[in-house]
Amino acid sequence: MQEILTLATYLVSWLICKWVLGIRSGLVTLIISLGAAVGVYILMAVKERNEKKDDEDPE
């Protein structure tokens, strides 16, 4: 699930850069899209880790 959301984030951010913002540089679009995808991946990993930690500590 995490990988699918990361892929969707990459595609959506790439389309936003190309069509909405009008960025013509492929390198800038790639960096922004990959940055957004990696950010989402990290946020999902942290969220999942916190949920597992909360499940293990029943205080």
C-alpha positions as a Markdown table, in Angstrom:
| # | Residue | x | y | z |
|---|---|---|---|---|
| 1 | Met | 0.0 | 0.0 | 0.0 |
| 2 | Gln | 2.8 | 2.3 | 0.9 |
| 3 | Glu | 4.5 | 1.9 | -2.4 |
| 4 | Ile | 1.3 | 2.5 | -4.4 |
| 5 | Leu | 0.7 | 5.7 | -2.6 |
| 6 | Thr | 4.3 | 6.8 | -3.2 |
| 7 | Leu | 3.9 | 6.1 | -7.0 |
| 8 | Ala | 0.6 | 8.0 | -7.1 |
| 9 | Thr | 2.2 | 10.9 | -5.3 |
| 10 | Tyr | 5.0 | 10.9 | -7.8 |
| 11 | Leu | 2.7 | 10.9 | -10.8 |
| 12 | Val | 0.4 | 13.6 | -9.4 |
| 13 | Ser | 3.2 | 15.9 | -8.4 |
| 14 | Trp | 4.8 | 15.5 | -11.8 |
| 15 | Leu | 1.5 | 16.4 | -13.5 |
| 16 | Ile | 1.1 | 19.4 | -11.2 |
| 17 | Cys | 4.6 | 20.6 | -12.1 |
| 18 | Lys | 4.1 | 20.2 | -15.8 |
| 19 | Trp | 0.5 | 21.4 | -16.3 |
| 20 | Val | -0.4 | 23.6 | -13.3 |
| 21 | Leu | 2.9 | 25.3 | -12.5 |
| 22 | Gly | 4.2 | 25.1 | -16.1 |
| 23 | Ile | 7.7 | 24.0 | -15.1 |
| 24 | Arg | 9.5 | 23.1 | -18.4 |
| 25 | Ser | 12.8 | 21.9 | -16.9 |
| 26 | Gly | 12.7 | 18.1 | -16.7 |
| 27 | Leu | 15.4 | 18.0 | -13.9 |
| 28 | Val | 13.4 | 20.4 | -11.7 |
| 29 | Thr | 10.2 | 18.5 | -12.2 |
| 30 | Leu | 12.0 | 15.2 | -11.4 |
| 31 | Ile | 13.5 | 16.6 | -8.2 |
| 32 | Ile | 10.2 | 18.0 | -7.0 |
| 33 | Ser | 8.3 | 14.9 | -7.9 |
| 34 | Leu | 10.8 | 12.5 | -6.3 |
| 35 | Gly | 11.0 | 14.7 | -3.2 |
| 36 | Ala | 7.3 | 14.6 | -2.8 |
| 37 | Ala | 7.2 | 10.8 | -3.3 |
| 38 | Val | 10.1 | 10.2 | -0.8 |
| 39 | Gly | 8.4 | 12.6 | 1.7 |
| 40 | Val | 5.2 | 10.6 | 1.5 |
| 41 | Tyr | 7.0 | 7.3 | 1.8 |
| 42 | Ile | 8.9 | 8.6 | 5.0 |
| 43 | Leu | 5.7 | 9.9 | 6.5 |
| 44 | Met | 3.9 | 6.6 | 5.9 |
| 45 | Ala | 6.8 | 4.7 | 7.5 |
| 46 | Val | 6.8 | 6.9 | 10.6 |
| 47 | Lys | 3.1 | 6.6 | 10.9 |
| 48 | Glu | 3.2 | 2.8 | 10.6 |
| 49 | Arg | 6.1 | 2.6 | 13.1 |
| 50 | Asn | 4.2 | 4.7 | 15.6 |
| 51 | Glu | 1.1 | 2.6 | 15.2 |
| 52 | Lys | 3.1 | -0.6 | 15.8 |
| 53 | Lys | 4.8 | 0.9 | 18.8 |
| 54 | Asp | 1.4 | 2.0 | 20.3 |
| 55 | Asp | 0.1 | -1.5 | 19.8 |
| 56 | Glu | 3.0 | -3.1 | 21.6 |
| 57 | Asp | 2.8 | -0.7 | 24.6 |
| 58 | Pro | -0.6 | -1.1 | 26.2 |
| 59 | Glu | -0.3 | 1.6 | 28.9 |
